[in-house]
Amino acid sequence: MDCSFISIKDLQRMFKKIDKNQDGLVTLDELHWILERLGWAEQHTPEELELIVGKKSLDLDEFLRFYYDTVSNIIGTKDNNVDDSDDEAIVKAFNVFDVNGDGYISAEELRDVLERLGFEEEAKTWDCGRMIRFHDKNLDGLVDFEEFKNMILHV
């Protein structure tokens, strides 16, 4: 399994789900919707998104590039140059998955986030527990911030 929770295949399915009229394009409003679902909408307003992407919609390749560029910048993993000042951004990403705010990500919380992202059916069939166990280094059945940070940094 890849060391991230959202794979390219998942992003392709997400793109198809948010492409409501199935024209092969995602509008900036739809893009902003997905950023809201990820808890990152405060990073960019729809108007700012238009300035960033320079157009009113994105095709799949543009969507993938935008997602990876945006996620890399938000969580501070661009070019794997991360220092202590990036912890705040990693905390924001962690908080997306730590739904109940207890400082840990459980399999149930991971499933909840997948459902919020529009993966209701997939969340029912994916082994979220296995995904958590893969990154759970202290074997407590949960992913804490340090384990999440290591996962993000691919340590």
C-alpha positions as CSV (number, residue, x, y, z in Angstrom):
1,M,0.0,0.0,0.0
2,D,1.2,3.5,-0.8
3,C,2.1,5.6,2.2
4,S,-0.7,8.1,1.6
5,F,-4.4,7.7,2.3
6,I,-5.5,9.1,-1.1
7,S,-4.0,7.3,-4.1
8,I,-4.1,8.4,-7.8
9,K,-6.8,5.8,-8.4
10,D,-8.9,7.3,-5.6
11,L,-8.3,10.8,-6.9
12,Q,-9.5,9.6,-10.4
13,R,-12.7,8.2,-8.8
14,M,-13.1,11.4,-6.8
15,F,-12.7,13.5,-10.0
16,K,-15.5,11.4,-11.7
17,K,-17.8,11.9,-8.7
18,I,-17.4,15.6,-8.5
19,D,-17.6,16.1,-12.3
20,K,-21.4,16.3,-12.0
21,N,-22.2,16.8,-15.7
22,Q,-19.6,14.3,-16.8
23,D,-17.9,16.7,-19.2
24,G,-14.4,15.7,-18.1
25,L,-13.9,19.0,-16.3
26,V,-14.2,20.0,-12.7
27,T,-15.3,23.6,-12.1
28,L,-13.6,25.8,-9.5
29,D,-16.8,25.5,-7.3
30,E,-16.5,21.7,-7.4
31,L,-12.8,22.0,-6.6
32,H,-13.5,24.3,-3.7
33,W,-16.1,21.8,-2.5
34,I,-13.5,19.0,-2.3
35,L,-11.1,21.3,-0.5
36,E,-13.8,22.0,2.0
37,R,-14.3,18.3,2.5
38,L,-10.6,18.0,3.2
39,G,-10.7,20.9,5.6
40,W,-8.5,23.0,3.4
41,A,-11.0,25.5,2.0
42,E,-9.6,28.3,4.2
43,Q,-6.4,28.0,2.1
44,H,-8.2,29.3,-1.1
45,T,-11.4,31.0,-2.0
46,P,-13.0,30.2,-5.3
47,E,-11.8,33.5,-6.6
48,E,-8.2,32.8,-5.5
49,L,-8.4,29.4,-7.1
50,E,-9.2,31.0,-10.4
51,L,-6.2,33.2,-10.1
52,I,-4.0,30.2,-9.2
53,V,-5.2,27.9,-12.0
54,G,-5.9,30.6,-14.5
55,K,-9.2,29.1,-15.7
56,K,-12.6,28.2,-14.5
57,S,-12.3,24.4,-14.7
58,L,-9.7,21.6,-14.7
59,D,-9.4,18.4,-16.6
60,L,-8.2,15.2,-14.8
61,D,-4.5,15.8,-15.3
62,E,-4.8,19.4,-14.2
63,F,-6.9,18.3,-11.2
64,L,-4.2,15.7,-10.2
65,R,-1.4,18.3,-10.5
66,F,-3.4,20.8,-8.5
67,Y,-4.2,18.3,-5.8
68,Y,-0.6,17.1,-5.4
69,D,0.8,20.7,-5.6
70,T,-1.8,21.9,-3.1
71,V,-1.4,19.0,-0.7
72,S,2.3,19.2,-0.8
73,N,2.3,22.9,0.0
74,I,-0.4,22.5,2.7
75,I,1.3,19.7,4.6
76,G,4.8,20.9,3.9
77,T,6.1,17.8,2.0
78,K,7.1,19.5,-1.3
79,D,10.5,18.2,-2.2
80,N,10.7,16.5,1.2
81,N,12.2,19.7,2.7
82,V,10.4,19.8,6.0
83,D,11.4,21.5,9.2
84,D,9.7,22.4,12.5
85,S,7.9,25.4,10.9
86,D,6.0,22.9,8.8
87,D,4.5,21.2,11.8
88,E,1.6,23.6,11.8
89,A,0.6,22.5,8.3
90,I,1.0,18.9,9.2
91,V,-1.2,19.4,12.2
92,K,-3.9,20.9,9.9
93,A,-3.7,17.8,7.7
94,F,-3.8,15.5,10.8
95,N,-6.9,17.3,12.1
96,V,-8.8,16.5,8.9
97,F,-8.5,12.8,9.9
98,D,-8.7,13.2,13.7
99,V,-12.5,13.7,13.5
100,N,-13.1,13.6,17.3
101,G,-10.1,15.7,18.2
102,D,-8.6,13.2,20.6
103,G,-5.1,13.3,19.1
104,Y,-5.4,10.0,17.3
105,I,-6.7,8.7,14.0
106,S,-8.7,5.5,14.2
107,A,-10.0,3.2,11.5
108,E,-13.5,4.6,12.1
109,E,-12.3,8.2,11.6
110,L,-10.4,7.2,8.4
111,R,-13.6,5.6,7.2
112,D,-15.6,8.7,8.1
113,V,-13.2,11.0,6.1
114,L,-13.3,8.7,3.1
115,E,-17.1,8.9,3.3
116,R,-17.0,12.7,3.5
117,L,-14.8,12.7,0.4
118,G,-17.5,10.8,-1.5
119,F,-16.2,7.3,-1.1
120,E,-19.1,5.8,0.7
121,E,-19.0,2.4,-1.0
122,E,-15.3,2.2,-1.0
123,A,-15.1,3.1,2.7
124,K,-17.3,0.1,3.4
125,T,-15.1,-2.3,1.6
126,W,-11.6,-1.0,2.2
127,D,-9.7,-2.3,5.2
128,C,-9.3,0.9,7.1
129,G,-8.0,-1.0,10.1
130,R,-5.2,-2.5,7.9
131,M,-4.3,1.0,6.7
132,I,-4.1,2.3,10.3
133,R,-2.0,-0.8,11.4
134,F,0.4,-0.2,8.6
135,H,1.4,3.2,10.0
136,D,0.8,2.4,13.7
137,K,4.4,1.9,15.0
138,N,3.6,1.7,18.7
139,L,0.8,-1.0,18.1
140,D,-1.9,0.8,20.0
141,G,-4.4,0.5,17.1
142,L,-4.4,4.2,16.4
143,V,-2.2,6.7,14.4
144,D,-0.9,9.5,16.6
145,F,0.6,12.8,15.3
146,E,4.2,11.5,15.2
147,E,3.1,8.4,13.3
148,F,1.1,10.5,10.9
149,K,4.0,12.9,10.4
150,N,6.3,10.0,9.7
151,M,3.7,8.6,7.2
152,I,3.5,12.0,5.5
153,L,7.3,12.4,5.3
154,H,7.6,8.7,4.2
155,V,10.1,8.1,7.1
